[in-house]
Amino acid sequence: MNDLDKLRVMLPHWIEHNLGHGAEFSQWADKLTADTPEVAELLRRAVNSLQDAQSALEDALGKAGGPLEGKSHHGHGGHGHHHHSSP
């Protein structure tokens, strides 16, 4: 498998992962709005940045030829961190 094919396997995972982080950031911003509006605003800025990244990742996947059919994007050994959605 060449590097472009590897990228076509990884990009769908990165896209999905990015969406999950954006949703988490939004939830935390909502929780923190009343007590720490400055932090909430920074999290919302992060969500906007992730939306820009999302667009770039989707464009990259399209230009790379789309997802590589028949390949799982989970066979990369994990991404090395865990998600925590509650304080």
C-alpha angles and dihedrals in degrees: 000000000000125000094263091053090049089052090051087057095046101042096069088053092049091048092051092044092050091052090052093052092048091054091049092049091050092050091051092047089054091050093049101041097097099043103031110017092169092059091044090053092051090052089051089052088053090052090053090050090050090052089056089048090048091056092049092048092050091048090049091051091050093049091046090058102267129275114336104251119239095013125114117224091207096074094085098097098262131287097263103241141076131227123239116188101178133058 
